Amino acid sequence: MKKSLIALALSVLKPQMPEFEIKPASIGYLKQHPSMRLGKSGVAAAKRAARKRKNRR
């Protein structure tokens, strides 16, 4: 919410302040859910989930 509000304010001020460049975030910077790990295969994720379930018992 806070970041989107700042981005909105900067976009309004853009004509007066040319040093700010508004552009969409690259895919690498997009935040996923904390339980998701970047660059891991589905097999590795399934193995991790199985170990997690096994350790809960």
C-alpha positions in Angstrom: 0.0 0.0 0.0 2.7 2.4 1.0 4.9 1.7 -2.1 1.9 2.1 -4.4 1.0 5.4 -2.7 4.6 6.7 -3.2 4.6 5.5 -6.8 1.3 7.3 -7.4 2.7 10.5 -5.9 5.9 10.2 -8.0 3.8 9.6 -11.2 1.9 12.8 -10.5 5.2 14.7 -10.0 6.8 13.1 -13.0 6.4 16.1 -15.4 8.2 18.4 -12.8 10.9 15.9 -11.8 12.4 14.2 -14.8 15.1 12.3 -12.7 12.5 9.8 -11.5 11.8 7.1 -14.0 8.6 5.1 -13.4 8.8 1.6 -14.9 7.4 -1.8 -14.1 9.4 -4.1 -11.8 11.4 -6.9 -13.4 10.3 -10.5 -12.8 13.2 -11.2 -10.5 12.1 -8.4 -8.1 8.5 -9.6 -7.8 8.0 -11.0 -4.3 6.5 -14.4 -4.1 5.0 -16.1 -1.1 7.7 -16.6 1.6 7.2 -20.4 1.4 7.9 -20.4 -2.3 11.6 -20.7 -3.3 12.9 -19.1 -6.5 14.4 -21.3 -9.2 13.5 -24.7 -7.6 11.9 -27.5 -9.5 8.6 -29.0 -8.6 10.3 -32.3 -7.7 12.6 -30.6 -5.2 9.6 -28.7 -3.8 7.6 -32.0 -3.5 10.6 -33.7 -1.7 10.8 -30.7 0.7 7.1 -30.9 1.4 7.3 -34.6 2.1 10.2 -34.1 4.5 8.2 -31.4 6.2 5.1 -33.6 6.6 7.3 -36.5 7.9 9.0 -34.3 10.5 5.7 -33.1 11.9 4.8 -36.6 13.1 
